[in-house]
Amino acid sequence: MNKGERADIAIIGGGLAGLSLAWRLADPTFGQHRVIVLEPREQYVPDRTWSYWKLHDHPFQPWVSHSWERWQVATNAGTAVGNSTEHPYQRLPAASLYSAALTRIENAAHVHLRLGCSVDGLVDRGPGDVQVTGPWGELSAALAFDSRPPKLRSGALVQHFCGWEIETPEPRFQTDTVTLMDFQVAQQGAVHFVYVLPLSPCSALIEDTWISRSPQPLNTYAQHLRHYLTQHLNVTDYRLLRMEEGRIPMDPTLRRRRQRSRIVQLGTRGGMVRAASGYAFLQIQRDSEDLARQLTAGARVWRRGLRPQRSPGVLTRRMDSVFLGYLDRHPERAPELFRALFTGCPPEDLVRFLGGVGSFSDHLAVIAALPKLPLLAQLFRGKKRHEA
Ligand SMILES: Cc1cc2nc3c(=O)[nH]c(=O)nc-3n(C[C@H](O)[C@H](O)[C@H](O)COP(=O)(O)OP(=O)(O)OC[C@H]3O[C@@H](n4cnc5c(N)ncnc54)[C@H](O)[C@@H]3O)c2cc1C
């Protein structure tokens, strides 16, 4: 990159949030603004898949590869099943989203993706002058959007997992039902479950997933996956097609300030991951839409910055904190808690709540499904700690 290069908008990080915003800004409406996306990776690889309940449309809809209208949470005490034709559970492979976004950027003369560019400095020096620096040089922009992964807060819960996409020679998977959580595995003092996305009768994505403070070494997930395949699914003959791993912060304190700013945090860094579930895809789409809309609002935005939305709302955040605080203290009760939630709450109310678009009555339906006394005790504990 040339020293002293200039952009109207710098997007730091070309992952889901960066590319989702770049997608909106590639629209000809923004054609007079020069947009630069700075991304350290040299090339995109299929490093993840995004799944979510379809609560609204988004521009990447044409690349959805699978859709299921039925899901389950399995425990030793029974299985909770949910169905919805209105809000099916959908899967979008990262490879398709990356390739669609890169093509759109390539076709928009005003948007530039710079690969191999890591950013280590970001300073607001006044209107029209946000300085972005890295080993490649420096860039000055009117506005910057920062999606670099945040540091995990010590003591906060993390959802950590490793998934294998496998193929079997014989049909082994029931393609009509997603297993969101199978708790019939050793809990080992943490929240531990397996997630199974049946992609076809002969292929599936299977993830060994934990919620705890410290991630496992990779070979521990592998041992659990092998055990689950042989003992629970009776699958011994398979081919590993792809692997993905992740550490998603489940931290209700990770959120941005709702203050007008010329440097706006995006994605996980901007608190778009739903603390109690780890889902972020649709929230990131709503946020990108909102930010792009704000950018059309006139000169003040370019001089003084944007006022980003905070998500989710206060009631949802409070419920997430109580729920996570309780899971942290009683991981052994997770199977019973999730089964109660998926059994007692109407599926559509629950998925709107989990997707961050729940109404007040959806929140009440969730509260009604959960055991009250233990969670009230946790609410009281959290309040006392807050006040201390
Ligand atoms: C394996 C995996 C599976 C997931 N599955 C789901 C799912 O099914 N459903 C769901 O809703 N959510 C899911 N999530 C959670 C969340 O949706 C994703 O993490 C999502 O990618 C978050 O978007 P992001 O832009 O914040 O982060 P990322 O997509 O990780 O993008 C961050 C970008 O910043 C770049 N970067 C890093 N350092 C720098 C630097 N110094 N300078 C510039 N750029 C930098 C990275 O290279 C990366 O491209 C998953 C997460 C993971 C890890």
PDBQT file of the ligand as one rigid body, heavy atoms in Angstrom, charges set to zero:
ROOT
HETATM    1  C1  LIG A 401     -15.746 -21.820  13.568  1.00  0.00    +0.000 C 
HETATM    2  C2  LIG A 401     -16.858 -20.846  13.926  1.00  0.00    +0.000 A 
HETATM    3  C3  LIG A 401     -18.187 -21.186  13.640  1.00  0.00    +0.000 A 
HETATM    4  C4  LIG A 401     -19.202 -20.288  13.945  1.00  0.00    +0.000 A 
HETATM    5  N1  LIG A 401     -20.489 -20.652  13.650  1.00  0.00    +0.000 NA
HETATM    6  C5  LIG A 401     -21.473 -19.759  13.873  1.00  0.00    +0.000 A 
HETATM    7  C6  LIG A 401     -22.799 -20.088  13.504  1.00  0.00    +0.000 A 
HETATM    8  O1  LIG A 401     -23.075 -21.217  13.044  1.00  0.00    +0.000 OA
HETATM    9  N2  LIG A 401     -23.768 -19.164  13.684  1.00  0.00    +0.000 N 
HETATM   10  C7  LIG A 401     -23.501 -17.929  14.191  1.00  0.00    +0.000 A 
HETATM   11  O2  LIG A 401     -24.422 -17.099  14.281  1.00  0.00    +0.000 OA
HETATM   12  N3  LIG A 401     -22.258 -17.614  14.599  1.00  0.00    +0.000 NA
HETATM   13  C8  LIG A 401     -21.248 -18.500  14.456  1.00  0.00    +0.000 A 
HETATM   14  N4  LIG A 401     -19.966 -18.165  14.834  1.00  0.00    +0.000 N 
HETATM   15  C9  LIG A 401     -19.773 -16.899  15.570  1.00  0.00    +0.000 C 
HETATM   16  C10 LIG A 401     -19.639 -15.678  14.648  1.00  0.00    +0.000 C 
HETATM   17  O3  LIG A 401     -20.732 -15.602  13.764  1.00  0.00    +0.000 OA
HETATM   18  C11 LIG A 401     -18.377 -15.730  13.825  1.00  0.00    +0.000 C 
HETATM   19  O4  LIG A 401     -17.272 -15.764  14.665  1.00  0.00    +0.000 OA
HETATM   20  C12 LIG A 401     -18.241 -14.550  12.862  1.00  0.00    +0.000 C 
HETATM   21  O5  LIG A 401     -17.248 -14.885  11.946  1.00  0.00    +0.000 OA
HETATM   22  C13 LIG A 401     -17.935 -13.255  13.597  1.00  0.00    +0.000 C 
HETATM   23  O6  LIG A 401     -17.686 -12.239  12.668  1.00  0.00    +0.000 OA
HETATM   24  P1  LIG A 401     -16.519 -11.190  12.888  1.00  0.00    +0.000 P 
HETATM   25  O7  LIG A 401     -16.410 -10.392  11.672  1.00  0.00    +0.000 OA
HETATM   26  O8  LIG A 401     -16.705 -10.518  14.201  1.00  0.00    +0.000 OA
HETATM   27  O9  LIG A 401     -15.211 -12.081  13.078  1.00  0.00    +0.000 OA
HETATM   28  P2  LIG A 401     -14.404 -12.833  11.932  1.00  0.00    +0.000 P 
HETATM   29  O10 LIG A 401     -15.317 -13.379  10.919  1.00  0.00    +0.000 OA
HETATM   30  O11 LIG A 401     -13.500 -13.772  12.661  1.00  0.00    +0.000 OA
HETATM   31  O12 LIG A 401     -13.549 -11.661  11.262  1.00  0.00    +0.000 OA
HETATM   32  C14 LIG A 401     -12.532 -10.979  11.929  1.00  0.00    +0.000 C 
HETATM   33  C15 LIG A 401     -11.518 -10.603  10.859  1.00  0.00    +0.000 C 
HETATM   34  O13 LIG A 401     -10.495  -9.777  11.422  1.00  0.00    +0.000 OA
HETATM   35  C16 LIG A 401      -9.274 -10.146  10.826  1.00  0.00    +0.000 C 
HETATM   36  N5  LIG A 401      -8.180  -9.701  11.690  1.00  0.00    +0.000 N 
HETATM   37  C17 LIG A 401      -7.600 -10.320  12.732  1.00  0.00    +0.000 A 
HETATM   38  N6  LIG A 401      -6.599  -9.559  13.228  1.00  0.00    +0.000 NA
HETATM   39  C18 LIG A 401      -6.545  -8.436  12.474  1.00  0.00    +0.000 A 
HETATM   40  C19 LIG A 401      -5.701  -7.290  12.468  1.00  0.00    +0.000 A 
HETATM   41  N7  LIG A 401      -4.726  -7.118  13.372  1.00  0.00    +0.000 N 
HETATM   42  N8  LIG A 401      -5.899  -6.335  11.530  1.00  0.00    +0.000 NA
HETATM   43  C20 LIG A 401      -6.906  -6.470  10.610  1.00  0.00    +0.000 A 
HETATM   44  N9  LIG A 401      -7.724  -7.535  10.579  1.00  0.00    +0.000 NA
HETATM   45  C21 LIG A 401      -7.550  -8.508  11.493  1.00  0.00    +0.000 A 
HETATM   46  C22 LIG A 401      -9.371 -11.662  10.721  1.00  0.00    +0.000 C 
HETATM   47  O14 LIG A 401      -8.432 -12.179   9.786  1.00  0.00    +0.000 OA
HETATM   48  C23 LIG A 401     -10.812 -11.832  10.280  1.00  0.00    +0.000 C 
HETATM   49  O15 LIG A 401     -10.948 -11.846   8.886  1.00  0.00    +0.000 OA
HETATM   50  C24 LIG A 401     -18.922 -19.038  14.568  1.00  0.00    +0.000 A 
HETATM   51  C25 LIG A 401     -17.596 -18.753  14.878  1.00  0.00    +0.000 A 
HETATM   52  C26 LIG A 401     -16.582 -19.625  14.567  1.00  0.00    +0.000 A 
HETATM   53  C27 LIG A 401     -15.164 -19.262  14.939  1.00  0.00    +0.000 C 
ENDROOT
TORSDOF 0
